[in-house]
Amino acid sequence: MKRWLAFAPLIVLAALALLFAGYALKRDPKVQPHAMVGKPMPALTLPELASGQPAAFKDLAKGPVLVNFFASWCAPCEVEHPQLMALKAQGVTIIGVSYKDAPSNTQAFLARLGDPFAARLVDRDGRAGLEFGVTGVPETYLIGSDGMILAKHTGPLTPDAAEDLLAKAR
């Protein structure tokens, strides 16, 4: 029995080596979460949530604006929602993009929690998310008045993160 204890550190080391090797082999080194920062906002047209009519980002994103990718099935999106409502109360323009979600679910989500968005678009197949470089929801992008992506925040917005984004707009 004591002989097995002598090999325990080697077994643990081997297990850790396999774990880290598995992560390194599955990780895509080409993924750059902030690759779109400093580049023009993608020229996309998506359907509006309520009407289904096509709306172009370039027509909606006048002046500094936040673009928030969210979904009704996303628990962190629900966590960040009060912060989005607070930003709306401060007069911040936010465009909401419902990411890979059914429009009826998105409408119920906004009816239940409140609607902080100046415009609500639907990215049912995730195409717009790919163009923006979304790695998961929620994600928020700061778009400058010139249409350039100034910053990106991944995860739920906190008051500090929102202030950091707004400071970059000034």
FISETOR-971538 format. One record per residue (C-alpha): residue number from 1; residue in one letter; z negated, x negated, y negated. Coordinates in steps of 0.1 Angstrom, whole numbers. Each point is the difference from the previous one (the first is absolute). Layout:
residues N
+-----+----+-------+-------+-------+
|   i | aa |    zz |    xx |    yy |
+-----+----+-------+-------+-------+
| NUM |  A |     Z |     X |     Y |
...
+-----+----+-------+-------+-------+
This chain:
residues 170
+-----+----+-------+-------+-------+
|   i | aa |    zz |    xx |    yy |
+-----+----+-------+-------+-------+
|   1 |  M |     0 |     0 |     0 |
|   2 |  K |    -8 |   -28 |   -24 |
|   3 |  R |    34 |   -15 |     6 |
|   4 |  W |    17 |    31 |   -15 |
|   5 |  L |   -21 |    -3 |   -31 |
|   6 |  A |    14 |   -35 |    -5 |
|   7 |  F |    36 |    14 |    -1 |
|   8 |  A |    -9 |    29 |   -23 |
|   9 |  P |     9 |   -19 |   -33 |
|  10 |  L |    34 |    -9 |    15 |
|  11 |  I |     7 |    36 |    10 |
|  12 |  V |    -9 |    12 |   -35 |
|  13 |  L |    22 |   -26 |   -15 |
|  14 |  A |    29 |     9 |    22 |
|  15 |  A |    -4 |    37 |    -8 |
|  16 |  L |     0 |    -8 |   -37 |
|  17 |  A |    31 |   -22 |     3 |
|  18 |  L |    18 |    29 |    18 |
|  19 |  L |   -10 |    25 |   -27 |
|  20 |  F |    11 |   -22 |   -29 |
|  21 |  A |    32 |   -10 |    17 |
|  22 |  G |     8 |    36 |     7 |
|  23 |  Y |    -5 |     8 |   -37 |
|  24 |  A |    22 |   -29 |   -12 |
|  25 |  L |    28 |    10 |    24 |
|  26 |  K |     0 |    36 |   -12 |
|  27 |  R |    -3 |    -7 |   -37 |
|  28 |  D |    32 |     0 |   -20 |
|  29 |  P |     0 |   -29 |   -24 |
|  30 |  K |    28 |    15 |   -20 |
|  31 |  V |   -21 |    30 |   -11 |
|  32 |  Q |   -10 |    -6 |   -36 |
|  33 |  P |   -22 |    28 |   -12 |
|  34 |  H |     6 |    -7 |   -37 |
|  35 |  A |    37 |    -9 |     3 |
|  36 |  M |    12 |    27 |   -24 |
|  37 |  V |   -24 |   -10 |   -28 |
|  38 |  G |    21 |   -14 |   -29 |
|  39 |  K |    31 |    18 |    12 |
|  40 |  P |    17 |    32 |   -12 |
|  41 |  M |   -12 |    33 |    15 |
|  42 |  P |    24 |    11 |    27 |
|  43 |  A |    26 |    25 |   -12 |
|  44 |  L |    -9 |    29 |    22 |
|  45 |  T |     3 |    37 |    -1 |
|  46 |  L |   -24 |    21 |    20 |
|  47 |  P |    -5 |    38 |     3 |
|  48 |  E |   -28 |    16 |   -21 |
|  49 |  L |   -28 |    15 |    20 |
|  50 |  A |     0 |    35 |   -15 |
|  51 |  S |    37 |     6 |    -5 |
|  52 |  G |    17 |   -25 |    24 |
|  53 |  Q |    24 |    -9 |   -29 |
|  54 |  P |     9 |   -37 |    -1 |
|  55 |  A |   -18 |   -21 |   -27 |
|  56 |  A |     8 |   -35 |    -9 |
|  57 |  F |   -28 |   -25 |    -5 |
|  58 |  K |    17 |   -15 |   -30 |
|  59 |  D |    -2 |    34 |   -17 |
|  60 |  L |   -36 |     6 |     8 |
|  61 |  A |   -14 |   -35 |    -7 |
|  62 |  K |     2 |    -1 |   -38 |
|  63 |  G |   -25 |   -24 |   -15 |
|  64 |  P |   -28 |   -16 |    20 |
|  65 |  V |    -6 |    22 |    31 |
|  66 |  L |   -18 |    -2 |    33 |
|  67 |  V |    19 |     8 |    32 |
|  68 |  N |   -25 |    10 |    27 |
|  69 |  F |    11 |     3 |    37 |
|  70 |  F |   -23 |    23 |    19 |
|  71 |  A |    -2 |    24 |    29 |
|  72 |  S |   -21 |    30 |    10 |
|  73 |  W |    -7 |   -16 |    34 |
|  74 |  C |   -14 |   -32 |   -17 |
|  75 |  A |   -38 |    -1 |    -3 |
|  76 |  P |     0 |   -28 |   -25 |
|  77 |  C |    23 |    21 |   -22 |
|  78 |  E |   -27 |    27 |    -1 |
|  79 |  V |   -25 |   -27 |   -10 |
|  80 |  E |    21 |   -12 |   -29 |
|  81 |  H |     9 |    35 |   -13 |
|  82 |  P |   -30 |     4 |   -24 |
|  83 |  Q |    11 |   -33 |   -17 |
|  84 |  L |    36 |    14 |    -4 |
|  85 |  M |   -15 |    31 |   -15 |
|  86 |  A |   -20 |   -21 |   -24 |
|  87 |  L |    31 |   -20 |   -10 |
|  88 |  K |    18 |    33 |    -7 |
|  89 |  A |   -29 |    11 |   -22 |
|  90 |  Q |     5 |   -33 |   -20 |
|  91 |  G |    36 |     9 |    -6 |
|  92 |  V |    15 |   -24 |    25 |
|  93 |  T |    34 |    11 |    14 |
|  94 |  I |     1 |    -1 |    38 |
|  95 |  I |    29 |     8 |    22 |
|  96 |  G |   -11 |    10 |    35 |
|  97 |  V |    22 |    -8 |    30 |
|  98 |  S |    -9 |    19 |    32 |
|  99 |  Y |     6 |   -26 |    27 |
| 100 |  K |    12 |    11 |    34 |
| 101 |  D |   -17 |    34 |    -4 |
| 102 |  A |    10 |    36 |     4 |
| 103 |  P |     4 |    17 |   -34 |
| 104 |  S |   -23 |    29 |    10 |
| 105 |  N |   -27 |   -24 |     9 |
| 106 |  T |     3 |   -19 |   -33 |
| 107 |  Q |    -1 |    33 |   -19 |
| 108 |  A |   -32 |    10 |    18 |
| 109 |  F |   -15 |   -35 |    -6 |
| 110 |  L |     6 |     2 |   -38 |
| 111 |  A |   -12 |    37 |    -1 |
| 112 |  R |   -32 |   -10 |    16 |
| 113 |  L |    -8 |   -32 |   -19 |
| 114 |  G |    19 |     5 |   -33 |
| 115 |  D |    33 |   -13 |   -12 |
| 116 |  P |    -1 |   -32 |   -21 |
| 117 |  F |    38 |    -5 |     0 |
| 118 |  A |    24 |     5 |   -28 |
| 119 |  A |    27 |     2 |    26 |
| 120 |  R |    -2 |     5 |    38 |
| 121 |  L |    28 |   -15 |    22 |
| 122 |  V |     5 |     2 |    38 |
| 123 |  D |     8 |   -31 |    20 |
| 124 |  R |     2 |    18 |    34 |
| 125 |  D |    18 |   -29 |    19 |
| 126 |  G |   -17 |   -29 |   -17 |
| 127 |  R |    32 |   -14 |   -16 |
| 128 |  A |   -15 |    -2 |   -35 |
| 129 |  G |   -31 |   -17 |    14 |
| 130 |  L |    22 |   -27 |    16 |
| 131 |  E |    19 |    -5 |   -33 |
| 132 |  F |   -33 |    -4 |   -19 |
| 133 |  G |   -15 |   -22 |    28 |
| 134 |  V |   -28 |    24 |    10 |
| 135 |  T |   -20 |   -15 |    28 |
| 136 |  G |   -23 |    30 |     4 |
| 137 |  V |   -15 |    29 |   -20 |
| 138 |  P |   -15 |     2 |   -25 |
| 139 |  E |    19 |   -24 |   -22 |
| 140 |  T |     4 |     1 |   -37 |
| 141 |  Y |    26 |   -18 |   -21 |
| 142 |  L |    -1 |    -6 |   -38 |
| 143 |  I |    35 |     5 |   -15 |
| 144 |  G |     6 |   -14 |   -35 |
| 145 |  S |    20 |    18 |   -27 |
| 146 |  D |    29 |   -22 |     9 |
| 147 |  G |     0 |    12 |    36 |
| 148 |  M |   -14 |   -32 |    14 |
| 149 |  I |   -28 |     0 |    26 |
| 150 |  L |   -29 |   -17 |   -17 |
| 151 |  A |   -26 |     3 |    27 |
| 152 |  K |    -9 |    14 |    33 |
| 153 |  H |   -33 |    12 |    15 |
| 154 |  T |    -4 |     5 |    37 |
| 155 |  G |   -28 |    24 |    12 |
| 156 |  P |   -20 |    26 |   -18 |
| 157 |  L |    -2 |    -5 |   -37 |
| 158 |  T |   -35 |    -7 |   -13 |
| 159 |  P |   -10 |     2 |   -37 |
| 160 |  D |     2 |   -39 |    -2 |
| 161 |  A |    34 |    -1 |    17 |
| 162 |  A |    13 |    28 |   -23 |
| 163 |  E |   -12 |   -19 |   -30 |
| 164 |  D |    17 |   -31 |    12 |
| 165 |  L |    33 |    18 |     4 |
| 166 |  L |    -3 |    16 |   -35 |
| 167 |  A |    -9 |   -33 |   -16 |
| 168 |  K |    33 |   -14 |    14 |
| 169 |  A |    19 |    29 |   -17 |
| 170 |  R |   -14 |   -10 |   -34 |
+-----+----+-------+-------+-------+
